[in-house]
Amino acid sequence: MTLSLAHITVDCADAATLAGFWSELLDKPVDAGASARFATVGSASGLSPLLMFIQVPDKNPGKNVIHLDFHAEDWHQHVERAVSLGAKRIGDFDEYGAQWTTLADPEGNLFDIGAA
């Protein structure tokens, strides 16, 4: 299976508020269950890729505030392939009901590969 772009993720202070801005701008509803910690725009309206907003304690220098999320059923293989192409493995995560690995491209830009 090939990788497909799942989300465009935005680190932010208030996920629901920022999702509200993008919802208005794109004329797409904020998805049910939005909170200050986590919100999405586009699931109910079929927007692809989905816009995802995640609250972070602080926007650290050197960390992307927007990054790409990819997913695939055989995601572990894609993580290993990315590393073989020059990506650096930053960390493995199991949160929010999802599993993923955060990587950095050769210039340090972060992206995630996770389970479909």
OpenMM code with the backbone's topology and positions (N, CA, C; nanometers):
from openmm import Vec3, app, unit

residues = "MET THR LEU SER LEU ALA HIS ILE THR VAL ASP CYS ALA ASP ALA ALA THR LEU ALA GLY PHE TRP SER GLU LEU LEU ASP LYS PRO VAL ASP ALA GLY ALA SER ALA ARG PHE ALA THR VAL GLY SER ALA SER GLY LEU SER PRO LEU LEU MET PHE ILE GLN VAL PRO ASP LYS ASN PRO GLY LYS ASN VAL ILE HIS LEU ASP PHE HIS ALA GLU ASP TRP HIS GLN HIS VAL GLU ARG ALA VAL SER LEU GLY ALA LYS ARG ILE GLY ASP PHE ASP GLU TYR GLY ALA GLN TRP THR THR LEU ALA ASP PRO GLU GLY ASN LEU PHE ASP ILE GLY ALA ALA".split()
positions = [
    Vec3(0.0842, -0.1182, 0.0000),
    Vec3(0.0000, 0.0000, 0.0000),
    Vec3(0.0884, 0.1242, 0.0000),
    Vec3(0.0502, 0.2265, -0.0710),
    Vec3(0.1260, 0.3505, -0.0732),
    Vec3(0.0814, 0.4417, 0.0394),
    Vec3(0.1668, 0.5382, 0.0714),
    Vec3(0.1303, 0.6383, 0.1709),
    Vec3(0.0257, 0.7315, 0.1130),
    Vec3(-0.0658, 0.7754, 0.1975),
    Vec3(-0.1614, 0.8781, 0.1571),
    Vec3(-0.1637, 0.9857, 0.2637),
    Vec3(-0.1842, 1.1100, 0.2197),
    Vec3(-0.1859, 1.2226, 0.3119),
    Vec3(-0.3145, 1.2187, 0.3925),
    Vec3(-0.3028, 1.2058, 0.5236),
    Vec3(-0.4188, 1.1907, 0.6113),
    Vec3(-0.4640, 1.3224, 0.6706),
    Vec3(-0.3699, 1.4013, 0.7197),
    Vec3(-0.4035, 1.5244, 0.7902),
    Vec3(-0.3006, 1.6323, 0.7605),
    Vec3(-0.3437, 1.7538, 0.7703),
    Vec3(-0.2525, 1.8664, 0.7853),
    Vec3(-0.2746, 1.9111, 0.9283),
    Vec3(-0.1714, 1.8977, 1.0096),
    Vec3(-0.1838, 1.9182, 1.1529),
    Vec3(-0.1235, 2.0517, 1.1934),
    Vec3(-0.1976, 2.1265, 1.2768),
    Vec3(-0.1545, 2.2573, 1.3222),
    Vec3(-0.1421, 2.2538, 1.4741),
    Vec3(-0.0214, 2.2785, 1.5256),
    Vec3(-0.0020, 2.2950, 1.6692),
    Vec3(-0.0533, 2.4334, 1.7060),
    Vec3(-0.1253, 2.4432, 1.8180),
    Vec3(-0.1875, 2.5712, 1.8519),
    Vec3(-0.2140, 2.5813, 2.0014),
    Vec3(-0.2569, 2.6990, 2.0450),
    Vec3(-0.2898, 2.7227, 2.1857),
    Vec3(-0.4328, 2.6792, 2.2166),
    Vec3(-0.5265, 2.7007, 2.1239),
    Vec3(-0.6670, 2.6667, 2.1441),
    Vec3(-0.7206, 2.6032, 2.0165),
    Vec3(-0.7304, 2.4714, 2.0176),
    Vec3(-0.7670, 2.3967, 1.8972),
    Vec3(-0.9051, 2.4346, 1.8446),
    Vec3(-1.0048, 2.4448, 1.9321),
    Vec3(-1.1409, 2.4747, 1.8863),
    Vec3(-1.1497, 2.6133, 1.8240),
    Vec3(-1.0838, 2.7096, 1.8840),
    Vec3(-1.0885, 2.8466, 1.8311),
    Vec3(-1.0210, 2.8546, 1.6951),
    Vec3(-0.9034, 2.7943, 1.6813),
    Vec3(-0.8339, 2.7993, 1.5540),
    Vec3(-0.9086, 2.7190, 1.4472),
    Vec3(-0.9655, 2.6048, 1.4867),
    Vec3(-1.0475, 2.5271, 1.3931),
    Vec3(-1.1663, 2.6107, 1.3463),
    Vec3(-1.2232, 2.6915, 1.4370),
    Vec3(-1.3344, 2.7791, 1.3996),
    Vec3(-1.2954, 2.8787, 1.2920),
    Vec3(-1.1747, 2.9336, 1.3024),
    Vec3(-1.1256, 3.0263, 1.2002),
    Vec3(-1.1190, 2.9570, 1.0647),
    Vec3(-1.0523, 2.8395, 1.0606),
    Vec3(-1.0368, 2.7676, 0.9345),
    Vec3(-1.1708, 2.7182, 0.8820),
    Vec3(-1.2612, 2.6823, 0.9715),
    Vec3(-1.3947, 2.6407, 0.9329),
    Vec3(-1.4661, 2.7522, 0.8573),
    Vec3(-1.4598, 2.8726, 0.9114),
    Vec3(-1.5226, 2.9879, 0.8463),
    Vec3(-1.4551, 3.0191, 0.7136),
    Vec3(-1.3224, 3.0181, 0.7130),
    Vec3(-1.2480, 3.0520, 0.5923),
    Vec3(-1.2781, 2.9545, 0.4783),
    Vec3(-1.2858, 2.8262, 0.5100),
    Vec3(-1.3068, 2.7233, 0.4088),
    Vec3(-1.4539, 2.6882, 0.3871),
    Vec3(-1.5417, 2.7478, 0.4687),
    Vec3(-1.6853, 2.7181, 0.4627),
    Vec3(-1.7113, 2.5686, 0.4810),
    Vec3(-1.6408, 2.5105, 0.5792),
    Vec3(-1.6559, 2.3705, 0.6173),
    Vec3(-1.6793, 2.3671, 0.7680),
    Vec3(-1.7673, 2.2808, 0.8169),
    Vec3(-1.7958, 2.2801, 0.9609),
    Vec3(-1.6813, 2.2209, 1.0447),
    Vec3(-1.6711, 2.2708, 1.1678),
    Vec3(-1.5836, 2.2066, 1.2663),
    Vec3(-1.6506, 2.0740, 1.3008),
    Vec3(-1.5723, 1.9679, 1.3055),
    Vec3(-1.6279, 1.8358, 1.3347),
    Vec3(-1.6704, 1.8251, 1.4809),
    Vec3(-1.7663, 1.7386, 1.5068),
    Vec3(-1.8188, 1.7167, 1.6420),
    Vec3(-1.7064, 1.6790, 1.7378),
    Vec3(-1.7212, 1.7221, 1.8622),
    Vec3(-1.6257, 1.6861, 1.9664),
    Vec3(-1.5090, 1.7809, 1.9819),
    Vec3(-1.5116, 1.8944, 1.9132),
    Vec3(-1.4005, 1.9901, 1.9223),
    Vec3(-1.3857, 2.0415, 2.0648),
    Vec3(-1.2601, 2.0581, 2.1057),
    Vec3(-1.2296, 2.1126, 2.2382),
    Vec3(-1.1067, 2.2013, 2.2268),
    Vec3(-1.0692, 2.2628, 2.3352),
    Vec3(-0.9485, 2.3462, 2.3353),
    Vec3(-0.8248, 2.2609, 2.3067),
    Vec3(-0.8314, 2.1318, 2.3373),
    Vec3(-0.7162, 2.0421, 2.3181),
    Vec3(-0.7061, 1.9824, 2.1784),
    Vec3(-0.8212, 1.9542, 2.1148),
    Vec3(-0.8192, 1.8823, 1.9879),
    Vec3(-0.9430, 1.9152, 1.9058),
    Vec3(-0.9233, 1.9405, 1.7785),
    Vec3(-1.0362, 1.9678, 1.6886),
    Vec3(-0.9967, 1.9334, 1.5459),
    Vec3(-1.0966, 1.9021, 1.4640),
    Vec3(-1.0734, 1.8774, 1.3218),
    Vec3(-1.1777, 1.9522, 1.2399),
    Vec3(-1.1400, 1.9791, 1.1165),
    Vec3(-1.2306, 2.0385, 1.0182),
    Vec3(-1.2239, 1.9508, 0.8945),
    Vec3(-1.3386, 1.9097, 0.8464),
    Vec3(-1.3427, 1.8411, 0.7192),
    Vec3(-1.3916, 1.6992, 0.7197),
    Vec3(-1.3935, 1.6324, 0.8332),
    Vec3(-1.4351, 1.4924, 0.8359),
    Vec3(-1.5797, 1.4786, 0.7882),
    Vec3(-1.6688, 1.5596, 0.8430),
    Vec3(-1.8110, 1.5505, 0.8093),
    Vec3(-1.8394, 1.5948, 0.6666),
    Vec3(-1.7538, 1.6819, 0.6118),
    Vec3(-1.7798, 1.7358, 0.4777),
    Vec3(-1.6951, 1.6712, 0.3692),
    Vec3(-1.6134, 1.5726, 0.4059),
    Vec3(-1.5336, 1.5013, 0.3071),
    Vec3(-1.4082, 1.5740, 0.2625),
    Vec3(-1.3651, 1.6763, 0.3369),
    Vec3(-1.2426, 1.7483, 0.3027),
    Vec3(-1.1241, 1.6532, 0.3141),
    Vec3(-1.0395, 1.6543, 0.2140),
    Vec3(-0.9218, 1.5685, 0.2181),
    Vec3(-0.8029, 1.6462, 0.1639),
    Vec3(-0.6956, 1.6543, 0.2385),
    Vec3(-0.6755, 1.5938, 0.3696),
    Vec3(-0.7512, 1.6710, 0.4778),
    Vec3(-0.7739, 1.6039, 0.5864),
    Vec3(-0.8414, 1.6596, 0.7023),
    Vec3(-0.7510, 1.7619, 0.7707),
    Vec3(-0.8071, 1.8729, 0.8159),
    Vec3(-0.7306, 1.9684, 0.8970),
    Vec3(-0.7458, 1.9282, 1.0436),
    Vec3(-0.6333, 1.9125, 1.1132),
    Vec3(-0.6351, 1.8701, 1.2525),
    Vec3(-0.5604, 1.9735, 1.3359),
    Vec3(-0.6177, 2.0110, 1.4500),
    Vec3(-0.5614, 2.1127, 1.5378),
    Vec3(-0.5372, 2.0489, 1.6740),
    Vec3(-0.4127, 2.0607, 1.7224),
    Vec3(-0.3759, 1.9987, 1.8499),
    Vec3(-0.3122, 2.1039, 1.9398),
    Vec3(-0.3642, 2.1138, 2.0621),
    Vec3(-0.3094, 2.2078, 2.1596),
    Vec3(-0.1723, 2.1596, 2.2056),
    Vec3(-0.0755, 2.2505, 2.2052),
    Vec3(0.0574, 2.2206, 2.2571),
    Vec3(0.0905, 2.3244, 2.3629),
    Vec3(0.1713, 2.2883, 2.4618),
    Vec3(0.2001, 2.3818, 2.5702),
    Vec3(0.2746, 2.5065, 2.5250),
    Vec3(0.3585, 2.4906, 2.4212),
    Vec3(0.4280, 2.6077, 2.3692),
    Vec3(0.4885, 2.5718, 2.2355),
    Vec3(0.4880, 2.6669, 2.1471),
    Vec3(0.5429, 2.6442, 2.0135),
    Vec3(0.6939, 2.6584, 2.0211),
    Vec3(0.7589, 2.5458, 2.0384),
    Vec3(0.9040, 2.5448, 2.0571),
    Vec3(0.9777, 2.5927, 1.9325),
    Vec3(1.0816, 2.6739, 1.9518),
    Vec3(1.1647, 2.7101, 1.8367),
    Vec3(1.2224, 2.5841, 1.7730),
    Vec3(1.2231, 2.5800, 1.6415),
    Vec3(1.2777, 2.4654, 1.5716),
    Vec3(1.1757, 2.3568, 1.5433),
    Vec3(1.0547, 2.3709, 1.5948),
    Vec3(0.9514, 2.2707, 1.5685),
    Vec3(0.8490, 2.3303, 1.4735),
    Vec3(0.8138, 2.2541, 1.3702),
    Vec3(0.7096, 2.2997, 1.2792),
    Vec3(0.5791, 2.3153, 1.3567),
    Vec3(0.5044, 2.4200, 1.3302),
    Vec3(0.3707, 2.4293, 1.3885),
    Vec3(0.2679, 2.3686, 1.2943),
    Vec3(0.3046, 2.3478, 1.1685),
    Vec3(0.2219, 2.2748, 1.0729),
    Vec3(0.3085, 2.1641, 1.0162),
    Vec3(0.2543, 2.0427, 1.0140),
    Vec3(0.3305, 1.9309, 0.9588),
    Vec3(0.2365, 1.8345, 0.8877),
    Vec3(0.2928, 1.7497, 0.8029),
    Vec3(0.2147, 1.6526, 0.7285),
    Vec3(0.2026, 1.5228, 0.8072),
    Vec3(0.0835, 1.4628, 0.8023),
    Vec3(0.0580, 1.3306, 0.8592),
    Vec3(0.0259, 1.2367, 0.7447),
    Vec3(0.1011, 1.1280, 0.7359),
    Vec3(0.0735, 1.0240, 0.6375),
    Vec3(0.0245, 0.9013, 0.7104),
    Vec3(-0.0542, 0.8180, 0.6416),
    Vec3(-0.0947, 0.6926, 0.7040),
    Vec3(-0.0991, 0.5819, 0.6011),
    Vec3(-0.0809, 0.4603, 0.6494),
    Vec3(-0.0853, 0.3407, 0.5662),
    Vec3(-0.1032, 0.2209, 0.6576),
    Vec3(-0.1576, 0.1141, 0.6028),
    Vec3(-0.1728, -0.0072, 0.6829),
    Vec3(-0.0362, -0.0631, 0.7218),
    Vec3(0.0592, -0.0574, 0.6303),
    Vec3(0.1939, -0.1074, 0.6571),
    Vec3(0.2880, 0.0072, 0.6953),
    Vec3(0.2401, 0.0908, 0.7864),
    Vec3(0.3105, 0.2153, 0.8188),
    Vec3(0.4499, 0.1942, 0.8742),
    Vec3(0.4736, 0.0867, 0.9468),
    Vec3(0.6078, 0.0626, 1.0009),
    Vec3(0.7108, 0.0494, 0.8875),
    Vec3(0.6701, -0.0148, 0.7792),
    Vec3(0.7603, -0.0284, 0.6648),
    Vec3(0.7916, 0.1078, 0.6034),
    Vec3(0.6924, 0.1954, 0.6001),
    Vec3(0.7147, 0.3295, 0.5447),
    Vec3(0.8053, 0.4134, 0.6352),
    Vec3(0.7944, 0.3918, 0.7653),
    Vec3(0.8851, 0.4603, 0.8587),
    Vec3(1.0279, 0.4167, 0.8298),
    Vec3(1.0497, 0.2858, 0.8171),
    Vec3(1.1839, 0.2353, 0.7910),
    Vec3(1.2367, 0.2838, 0.6564),
    Vec3(1.1490, 0.2909, 0.5566),
    Vec3(1.1895, 0.3416, 0.4250),
    Vec3(1.2293, 0.4880, 0.4343),
    Vec3(1.1511, 0.5680, 0.5085),
    Vec3(1.1842, 0.7098, 0.5251),
    Vec3(1.3206, 0.7259, 0.5908),
    Vec3(1.3480, 0.6451, 0.6929),
    Vec3(1.4784, 0.6498, 0.7600),
    Vec3(1.5888, 0.6128, 0.6621),
    Vec3(1.5640, 0.5115, 0.5790),
    Vec3(1.6665, 0.4701, 0.4821),
    Vec3(1.6926, 0.5777, 0.3769),
    Vec3(1.5959, 0.6658, 0.3558),
    Vec3(1.6118, 0.7747, 0.2592),
    Vec3(1.6754, 0.8993, 0.3206),
    Vec3(1.6993, 0.8961, 0.4531),
    Vec3(1.7647, 1.0087, 0.5178),
    Vec3(1.6849, 1.0783, 0.6259),
    Vec3(1.5636, 1.0305, 0.6541),
    Vec3(1.4848, 1.0886, 0.7633),
    Vec3(1.5423, 1.0457, 0.8977),
    Vec3(1.5203, 1.1280, 0.9980),
    Vec3(1.5625, 1.0944, 1.1347),
    Vec3(1.4378, 1.0624, 1.2168),
    Vec3(1.4413, 0.9480, 1.2870),
    Vec3(1.3296, 0.9100, 1.3742),
    Vec3(1.3354, 0.9957, 1.5000),
    Vec3(1.2273, 1.0683, 1.5256),
    Vec3(1.2199, 1.1557, 1.6433),
    Vec3(1.1561, 1.0837, 1.7609),
    Vec3(1.0479, 1.0099, 1.7356),
    Vec3(0.9824, 0.9390, 1.8450),
    Vec3(0.8628, 0.8594, 1.7971),
    Vec3(0.8242, 0.7600, 1.8782),
    Vec3(0.7076, 0.6767, 1.8513),
    Vec3(0.6001, 0.7119, 1.9531),
    Vec3(0.4748, 0.7193, 1.9072),
    Vec3(0.3659, 0.7673, 1.9920),
    Vec3(0.2440, 0.6773, 1.9805),
    Vec3(0.1690, 0.6707, 2.0889),
    Vec3(0.0426, 0.5990, 2.0959),
    Vec3(-0.0486, 0.6848, 2.1824),
    Vec3(-0.1157, 0.7819, 2.1180),
    Vec3(-0.2000, 0.8784, 2.1890),
    Vec3(-0.3245, 0.9075, 2.1067),
    Vec3(-0.4254, 0.9627, 2.1707),
    Vec3(-0.5482, 1.0061, 2.1024),
    Vec3(-0.6115, 0.8923, 2.0232),
    Vec3(-0.5886, 0.7674, 2.0642),
    Vec3(-0.6437, 0.6531, 1.9923),
    Vec3(-0.5717, 0.6208, 1.8632),
    Vec3(-0.4508, 0.6726, 1.8466),
    Vec3(-0.3755, 0.6508, 1.7225),
    Vec3(-0.2300, 0.6180, 1.7548),
    Vec3(-0.1652, 0.5515, 1.6597),
    Vec3(-0.0227, 0.5211, 1.6709),
    Vec3(0.0492, 0.5848, 1.5538),
    Vec3(0.1642, 0.6465, 1.5810),
    Vec3(0.2415, 0.7072, 1.4739),
    Vec3(0.3864, 0.7258, 1.5168),
    Vec3(0.4699, 0.7527, 1.4179),
    Vec3(0.6099, 0.7864, 1.4399),
    Vec3(0.6327, 0.9255, 1.3833),
    Vec3(0.6989, 1.0098, 1.4609),
    Vec3(0.7382, 1.1424, 1.4130),
    Vec3(0.8805, 1.1323, 1.3611),
    Vec3(0.9014, 1.1899, 1.2423),
    Vec3(1.0316, 1.1887, 1.1769),
    Vec3(1.0658, 1.3307, 1.1350),
    Vec3(1.1930, 1.3516, 1.1030),
    Vec3(1.2390, 1.4784, 1.0467),
    Vec3(1.3025, 1.4488, 0.9119),
    Vec3(1.2689, 1.5320, 0.8132),
    Vec3(1.3327, 1.5158, 0.6827),
    Vec3(1.4780, 1.5621, 0.6918),
    Vec3(1.5576, 1.5492, 0.5864),
    Vec3(1.6993, 1.5857, 0.5954),
    Vec3(1.7263, 1.7313, 0.6340),
    Vec3(1.6267, 1.8207, 0.6187),
    Vec3(1.6451, 1.9602, 0.6621),
    Vec3(1.5795, 1.9897, 0.7952),
    Vec3(1.5295, 1.8848, 0.8630),
    Vec3(1.4740, 1.9022, 0.9954),
    Vec3(1.3252, 1.9276, 1.0022),
    Vec3(1.2545, 1.9278, 0.8884),
    Vec3(1.1091, 1.9472, 0.8890),
    Vec3(1.0400, 1.8208, 0.9376),
    Vec3(0.9502, 1.8367, 1.0341),
    Vec3(0.8835, 1.7217, 1.0950),
    Vec3(0.7664, 1.6740, 1.0100),
    Vec3(0.7442, 1.5411, 1.0142),
    Vec3(0.6258, 1.4794, 0.9560),
    Vec3(0.5987, 1.3506, 1.0320),
    Vec3(0.4756, 1.3022, 1.0212),
    Vec3(0.4352, 1.1804, 1.0917),
    Vec3(0.3924, 1.0740, 0.9929),
    Vec3(0.4221, 0.9479, 1.0275),
    Vec3(0.3681, 0.8332, 0.9555),
    Vec3(0.3017, 0.7448, 1.0591),
    Vec3(0.1733, 0.7120, 1.0343),
    Vec3(0.0992, 0.6341, 1.1321),
    Vec3(0.0092, 0.5315, 1.0711),
    Vec3(-0.0611, 0.4611, 1.1618),
    Vec3(-0.1505, 0.3538, 1.1223),
    Vec3(-0.2732, 0.4106, 1.0520),
    Vec3(-0.3170, 0.3409, 0.9494),
    Vec3(-0.4379, 0.3802, 0.8752),
    Vec3(-0.5604, 0.3497, 0.9562),
] * unit.nanometer
topology = app.Topology()
chain = topology.addChain("A")
for resn in residues:
    res = topology.addResidue(resn, chain)
    for name in ("N", "CA", "C"):
        topology.addAtom(name, app.Element.getBySymbol(name[0]), res)
